[in-house]
């Protein structure tokens, strides 16, 4: 019997990144659960790039929650600074505002997109630097 979850996490068909698809709105606690799942998935599959598909879902918290998540929780939960994370949101969603700034200031590569295809390009683009 499968236990229903509020997200799925799987490798993209080419195996270049993982896709986490949210099925419910995200709370601070559920964001921590997703982070733990991503860490285990990265360890198992050797993947460092993640696409978080949050279209149609919102973050149910405050900017203070986002700040604490970026500054304290991610490090404590093993968020790897080598990871690239693309968060795809609905164009009208404002609930994730500031997450990109907070995570980048904490030393992580997180970028917010309203376009799924742009997010995929960013995740797979290789810099010459």
C-alpha positions, 0 to 999 in steps of 0.5 A, spaced: 500 500 500 502 506 497 502 512 503 500 518 499 504 524 500 504 531 498 510 531 493 513 527 488 521 526 487 524 523 481 529 523 476 528 527 470 528 522 464 535 524 462 538 524 469 541 531 469 536 533 475 531 531 480 524 534 479 520 535 486 512 536 484 508 539 490 501 537 490 499 541 496 501 548 499 508 549 502 508 550 510 515 551 513 515 544 516 513 541 509 519 545 506 523 542 511 521 535 510 522 536 502 529 538 504 530 532 508 527 528 502 532 532 497 538 530 501 537 523 501 535 523 494 542 527 492 546 522 496 542 516 493 542 518 486 548 523 485 544 529 483 545 536 485 540 540 481 533 540 483 527 543 479 521 544 485 515 545 481 510 549 485 505 552 480 498 552 483 501 552 490 503 557 495 508 558 501 503 559 507 508 562 512 511 569 513 518 572 510 521 571 517 519 564 516 523 564 509 529 568 512 530 563 518 529 557 513 534 560 508 539 562 514 538 556 519 534 551 517 538 549 510 545 549 513 542 544 519 538 540 514 544 538 510 543 543 504 549 542 499 552 549 497 553 545 490 546 544 489 542 548 484 535 549 485 530 552 480 523 554 484 518 554 478 512 558 481 505 561 478 506 567 475 501 571 480 504 567 486 507 572 491 508 568 497 515 565 495 518 573 494 524 574 498 526 566 498 531 567 492 534 573 496 535 570 502 538 563 500 543 567 495 545 571 501 546 565 505 551 562 499 546 557 496 544 557 488 536 558 488 533 561 483 525 563 482 522 562 475 515 563 472 517 559 466 518 551 467 522 551 460 527 557 463 528 553 469 530 547 466 535 551 461 538 554 467 539 547 471 542 544 465 547 550 463 554 549 464 558 555 466 565 556 463 567 559 470 
